[in-house]
Amino acid sequence: MNLPSLFIPVFYTLLQLLFLMALGFYLARYRGWDRQFFKPLSRFIVKIALPLYFFVRVSRTDIVDVKRGMLLPLVALILTLLGILISSLIFSFIKIPKTDKRAAIGLSSFGNSGYIPITLIEIFPLTLPLVTELFNVQVSILYVGTYLLAQSPLLWSVGNFLVSGSGERIKPRDFISAPLLGILAGLLVVVFNIQGPLFNPRLPFLHIYRALERLSQVTLPMIMLSLGSMIANLSHFEGKSLSKKGRELARTALTISGIRFVIFPAIFLIAYFTFLRQYMRDPVMLWVIFLEMHIPPATNLSVMAQQAGVNEDSVSFSLLFTYLAYLILLPLYLMVFLNLPGILG
């Protein structure tokens, strides 16, 4: 597929993301919809909507796909460790305060592995049907879920430890999150073959399931609205001169962008041409790995910094900078991926 034929569908996909994020940004920044509205909305997304989203979609998958997807937690662990090692090495040469350095390592190592990939996966059927034909939507979402089995606990434990800079020990409960429980519940339905009674129209379970499914359908628009509002609240830098602190923030954000948008994509290409292309026979898994290696940092890191009351400026500025860069780079990444030899056959 040539680049001109890809550009318009990719642009339309990006336009949907931009519109929803821009709406959230506009409401939070200019219409007075402050954190008193968006904070409960974010809590609803994380605690209820996203777990239900994963439950209803993972529970519809096949046991064969679940077994294949169990490779993704290992991939998540490897990529996280790789991010920590690379960023620790790079930031050892950059002179910034120790607490900012730890936060930068967290931002470089943990991507937005849930919100961004599932939104792209859901939107592409409308703008680029060929992607849907090649990379089954239901299985893609399952694989994102199995990836999060490792990434989510690591984010809320190790990521929180790095960004908060509190020096507190990681607690066992840090490894448990509501989306993780939703994924596990969906996997249990498949593994223990509960799909028969769950989807039997003569039993009440199917009708409860459909109610949960309808509720989960609003998850993705709410996620993008919430992300837009978070970006609006992250803008703390208007009217400030480029002081020493400002230069440190800019240098940190540029370095994080280099790790997430240059080094990780380069590693993906090297891995693809050395062994993934030859040995990975599942195109959907390759698609999900691509998405996970081409994303900005996790926005939840901002929540962790705010709760701890440390590194807020550093985390906020880096997130704002990387998300703006991602909106520009996303079409390029997608076009490069779909033009790799062997992807489209």
N, C-alpha and C positions, 0 to 999 in steps of 0.2 A: 504494500500500500504506500503510495507516494505522500509526501508531506502536505501538499495542497489539499488532498482529499481528507487528510486527518485533521487539519487545522480547524475547520469550521465546527465539526462535532466536538472536538476537545474544547474549543472556545465556548460553545454552548453549555458544556458541562461546567466549565469554570464560571460562566455567567450565573448559573443557578446557585453555586456556592457563594459567589460574590454578592448576589442580591440578598440572600438570607442573612449573611454576615453583615452586610451594609445596613439592613433593616434593624438588626439588633444593635449595631453601633449607633445608628441615628436615634433610636428610641432611648438608649442609655445616655447618649451625649447631649442631645438637643431637645428631647421631649420630656425630660424629667423622670424617666423610668429608671430610678436609681437602683442601688443594690438591694433595697428593701423588696423590690419586685424580682430582680434577676437572681438574687442569692437563694430564695426559696425555689425558684424555677430550676436552678442548677442542682439543688438538693433533690428535687423531684426526679430530674433526669438520672442522676447517679444512683439514687436509692430505689426507684421504682421503674421508671420508663426503660432505662437501658437494660436492667436485669430481665424485664419482661421481653424486651426486644430479642435478646440472645436466647431466652428460653423457648419462645415460640418458633424461632428459626432453626435453632440447633436440634430441637426435638423432632423436626420433620426430616432430618437427614438420615442417611443409611449407615449401618454399622461398618460397612467397608470404608466409607469416607471418614468415619470417626477414627478407625484404626490408622488410616493414612495420615490423618491430621495430627496424630500424636508425635510426629516428628517436629512440629512447629514449636512446642515448648522448649525443645533443645535448641532450635534456631534462635528463639528469643533470648535464651540464656547466653548463647555464644555472642550474639550481637550486643547485648548489654555489657558483657565483660569486655568485649572488644572496644566498645565506646568508652568505658571507664579507663582502659589501658591507654588508648590513643589520646584521649583528652587529658589524662593525668600527665602524660609525657609532654604534650604540646604546652599545657599551661604551666609546666615547671619552668619554662623559658620566658614566661610573661609575668611582668611585675605588677601584680594587683594584690589587694589585701587577701589574707588567707581565707576568710569567710566567703569573699566573692569568688575566689578560686574554686572552693568546694561547690558552690552553687553553679558555677560555669561547667564543672565536670558533670553535675547532675543534668543540666540542660543539654549538654552534648551527648549524653549517654541514653536518655530516655525520650523517645519520640511519642507523638500523639497516636499511639498504635490502635486505638479503638475508634474514636470519632471520625477522623479523616478517612481511613480506609473504608469503613462501612458506608460512609456517605458517598464516596466515589463509586463503590460497587453498586449501590442502589440507584444512583443517577444515570450511570452509563447505559442501561437498557433503553432509556429514552432518547439518548443522543448518539450513541455508537453501538447499534445492535450487534455488530460483528464481535465486539468484546464479550457480549452476553453469550453468543454462540460458542466462543472459545473458552470462556471462563465462567462456568455455571455460577449463578448468583448465590443460590442456596449453599453450595459447597464452599464458595469463597467466604461467605459470612461464617460458616462453621470453622474454616481454617483461621480466620481472624480471631474467633473465639478461643480456639485451642492455643493460638499464639499468646493470647492474653492470660492463659492459665499460668504462664510463667512470668510474663512481662508485668501484669497488674500487681501481683504481690511484690515483685522487685521494686516497682515504682513507688508503692506506698510504704515500703520499708527502707530499702537502700536509698532510693531517690529522695524520700523525705528526710532521711538522715543527712544526706549531702546538702540539701538545699536549706534545711532549717538551721544547720550549723550549731545545734544545741548540745552536741556531744553526748546526748542520751543514748542508751543502748536500744537496739532494735527489739521491739516487743513482738511476741507471737501473733497478737491480734493485728499487727500491722500488715500481715500477709493476707488478711481476709478483707474482701470488699464486696459490696452488693452485686456489681456486674459479674464478679467471679462466681458468686453463688448462683446467679441466673444461668451462667454457662454450665456449671456442674449439674444443675437440675435438668437442663436440656439433655446433657450427655447421659445422665442416668436413665432418662426415658428411652433413649436409643439402646444403651448397653443392656438394660434389663428387659427389653422388648415390651415396653408398656404402651407402645403406639397403638396396638389393637384396641384395647378398651378406651384409650384416650380419644381416639378418632372415630369411635363407633357412634353413629348418629342416634342410636336407640338409647344410649346412655347420656346422662347429664354432663359428663366431663367435656365432651366436644363443644357444647354450647358455652361453657365457662371458658374453655380454651379460645373460642372465637371472640368472646368479650375481651380477653387479655390481648388477643391479636389486634383488635381494633385500637385498643389503648396504645399498643406498641407502635402503631403506624404513625403516630405523631412524634415519635422519638427524634427522627433525623431533622425535621424542620426546627424542633426546639433546640437541638444540639447546636445547629448553625447560628440560631438567634442568640443563644447563650455565649457562643464563641465571639460573636460580634460585640456583645455587651462587655465581655471581658477585655477585648482589645480597646474599647472605648475607655474603660476604667484604668487601663494600663498606661494611658498617656499622661505622665506626670511632668513632662519636660518642656512645656511651652514657655517661651520667653526666657529660657535660661541660656546663659552664655556657655561656650565650650570651655569650661573650666577643666582643671586637672581631673576631677571626678567625671566630668562629661567625656573627656578623652578616654578614660579608663572604661567607661560604659560602652563607648563606641568600639574600642579595641576588643573588648570581651564579646560583644554581639557579632562582630565580624569574624572572630575566631570560631565561635559556636556555629555560625553559618557555614564557614569553611569545612568544619567537621561534618555537619549534617548534610550539606548540599553539594559538597565536592568529594570529600574522602569516602563517605559511605556509598554514594553512587559509583565511585571509581572501584571500590571493593566489589560491589555487585557485578560490574562489568567484567572485572578480572575473574571472579568466581564463575560467571556465566560462560565465558570462553574457555576456562580451564577444566571445569568439571560439571557444572550445573546443566549445561546444554547436552552433555553426553549421558549423564547418569540420572537426571531428574526427569522421569517419564510423565509426571503429573503436571500438566500446564497450569492448572488452577493453583497449585502450591507455588509454582514459580511466579505467578501473578501476584499472590499475596506477599511473598518475600520481596518482590520488587516494590510493592506499595509500602511495606514496612521499612524499607531502606531509603525511601525518598519522601520523608515527612518532617515537619518542623517539630520542635520540642513539645512535650506534654504541657497543656495549659494548667493541669492540676498542680504543677510545680509552683505556680503563682499562688494558689490557694494555700499550699503548705508554707510558703514564705510569709504570707499574710497572717496565718495562724500563729507562726513562731515569732512574728514581729522582727524578722531579720532579712537582709538581702532583698528587700522589696523592690528598691530601685533597679538593682542589677537584673533581677529576674524579670521585672516588668518591661524594661527597655529591651532586653534580649528577645523576649517573646514577641513584642511589637515588631521589632526589626525582622526577625526570622519569618513571621507570618506574612508580612508584606513581600518579602523576598520570595516566599513559596508561591504566592499567587502569580508571580511573574514566571517562575521556573517550572511550575506544574505542567503547562502545555508542552514545553520542551522535553521534559522527562518522559511524558506519555508517548510523544512522537518517536523519541529515540527507542523506547522499549518496544513499541509495536513494529518498528523497522529492524529489530535485531533478527539476524538469520535464524530461521526455525520457529519464530513466534507465530507468524501467520501462515506457515507452511510453505 
